Structures are given as C-alpha cells and as structure tokens.
Amino acid sequence: MHREAIVVDTHIDTPQRFLDEDFDLAPRDPKGHIDLPRMKAGGLDAGFMSIYVDMRRHQGLEATRRALQLIDSVNQQVARHPDQLVLATTAADVRRAHKQKKIALLMGVEGGTPIADDLRLLRLFYQLGVRYMTLTHGLANNWADSSTDEPKHNGLTDFGKEVVREMNRLGMLVDISHVSDKAFYDALEVSQAPMIASHSSCRALCKHPRNMTDEMIKALAAKGGVIQINYHIGFLDQTYADAYEKIAPELRARMRALAEQYKDDDHALSEAREALFKDYQAQLPKVSWERVVEHVDHAVRLVGPDHVGLGSDFDGATMPEGLNDVSYLPRLTQALLDRGYREKDIKKILGGNTLRVLEEAERVAARLQADSARATLGR
C-alpha cells in the first residue's frame, strides 16, 4: 500500500547541501537524511525542497541572491538526473512523475526575507517555480512575527496581509510554520485559499511555540488547510524539550561564537554547528520514531484524516530513533495500519492532502485572476 500511495514530504532542507557542499543526490550518502537510493527505498515520491535563507546572516537583496542560488541548485540536480527526477510546480506534475516512476522535486521558500519586502520579487519566485512560502522563520521579519522571537508587529503588518493576498492571487500556498500565534490568525483571516503548516507538530503533546495548539489546528482545518507533522525530536517529545532547555543557553552562546568565527563561510559554519550539537546531543534523552505517529494520530483525532500530512525537516533537524532517514518512511504507514487506519485515509496523510491543497490554491488563483480581468474589462 505504501508503494501505491503518492508520498509527499513538504519540507526537506537538502538544498543547503547542494549549494554549500556540491552534494549530489545520486550516490548513497552516509552523512545526511536524503539521497536518491534512500528516497526510493522509503517510497518518497515528491518533496518540497526548502529554499531557506538564514536571516541572521543574509538580509535584503543578499538574502534574495542566496535564495536564487538555492533555486538554481535544485534545478541543477534535476538537470543532472533527468531519468530519475523532475521539477514539479503542480499536483498534476507530481501525479505524472509518479506514473513515470520519477521523483518530483518542488520548492518552497522558508521565511519571507528573500522577497526583500517587494511583491515583484514574490512574483519572480513564483515564476521560478516556488509554490509555497513560509511567512517568516526564527526571527520576526519586517512584516510578520515569529513564534520564537519577541513580537514586533502584533502578528502581520498591513504589508504582510498584502503578501498573503498576492500569494493567493498567484497560487502560492501560504505556509504558517514558524509564525506567531497572532500572525497565524491574521493570515487565516486574510487568506482565501487553504493554508499549510509545512513542518509543525502538536503543542498538546510538546509545548514548543513552533507547534500548533489544538485550536489552531482546528482553525486551519476549518478553512481546508493541512498540518504536516515535523519529525524533529525537539518538537515531538516534552521530556527531550525540557532537557534541551536546560542546556540551551550555553549551547546558543557557543553557536553565536561559531557564527562570528565563520561569518563568511556558510559550509564551514554548518559543519561546526553540527559537530558542536552532536556533543550536546549525547547528554539528552532519546526519542522514539513512534512519537511522530502519536502526533499524526492526535491531529487526526482533532480534525480528521483530510487535514494532516508529513513535513519531515530532513537534513535540517534531528530525527528520532528508528526514523533515521527517508528510507524508514514505510514504518509510519505500517504503524497507521496497525492503529486501524483505513488505507484510503493513510494515502491522504502520506500525500493526498498536500496535493489537494496545492490544487485548491491553483483554483483560487484562477478565480482571483479571472475576477481581476473582468474588473479591468468593466472599467
């Protein structure tokens, strides 16, 4: 059944490796979470490649430049391996790739910084193939508050709301992972299309501000949206999260020192951060992969199987024991079967729901563009 489904992951951070390490997806790689052999072993059919720009290091048009380089790096992977990969921008593209037994790569911009407060750049990213944008990231930007920063705008600014409207008009999904609770509700009020939380989990099970409350999940679903459960152990397990908070001040201080030391070398900084985090990780409790299933199940019990999906954070987060990389995905399917889930509902969770909201965003965009054209003709 897992092989019959179209399995879609809405958040994969591997483009950083494409760009900074000249990483190639084709060979099996002992280091990261993703490569083509393991994607095939895990039955992953489509993945949104995250166009993530660290706003602490890149601002303004420098952030735009970095994002464009990341987009190019995704395109280069597809160009290198046309027999195995396709670049997709629509649900129809993903379904076509599945029939052709190829893996579809889509793109989402993580954090609104690369648009440099300019709707023209937002439109450019859409033209380059980006099909969702996370409104902000770990810090507030100039128009949206973050869940992990002090509020600066009381949610979304007027320009932030304009960004949401333009995303609707384009057919770009609004992603509310990382945003503050108030920014979430602001976006929900403005958006005419269903939204996604591309890599978030359930705050009822782990009280991290990056996770969504039950009320937020219900509100997202009420407007047709989908929460894609994140596999990062810090968002899955309260015991781990509590232990991490005890070491966090010291770890953050050392991370800041590394950022200053390697301020001109993104790759060296990434390597140094990874090595440092591994040292601290050894002090923290283990987290089982079954916690992912518990978060999926909690969300399904809240809003039903039509509003839950998967957004791993592969190559950008620490995975739970037993879900070490993409090749372990069939475990999730089997666990849901063991819990009594119907096959048709599991297929929705694995990818069907994400394809549905992508199609609905396309339909809303077509309607808004047609309405605009009629209004122009009527003048």
Secondary structure as UniProt FT lines:
FT   TURN            2..4
FT   STRAND          8..12
FT   HELIX           15..21
FT   HELIX           36..42
FT   STRAND          46..52
FT   TURN            55..57
FT   HELIX           60..80
FT   TURN            82..84
FT   STRAND          85..87
FT   HELIX           91..99
FT   TURN            100..101
FT   STRAND          103..110
FT   HELIX           113..115
FT   TURN            116..117
FT   HELIX           119..127
FT   TURN            128..129
FT   STRAND          130..134
FT   TURN            147..148
FT   HELIX           158..170
FT   STRAND          173..175
FT   TURN            177..178
FT   HELIX           181..190
FT   STRAND          196..197
FT   TURN            198..199
FT   TURN            203..205
FT   TURN            209..210
FT   HELIX           214..222
FT   TURN            223..224
FT   STRAND          226..229
FT   HELIX           233..236
FT   HELIX           238..261
FT   TURN            262..264
FT   HELIX           266..281
FT   TURN            282..283
FT   HELIX           290..303
FT   HELIX           305..307
FT   STRAND          308..310
FT   TURN            315..316
FT   HELIX           326..328
FT   HELIX           330..338
FT   TURN            339..340
FT   HELIX           343..347
FT   HELIX           348..352
FT   HELIX           353..377
//
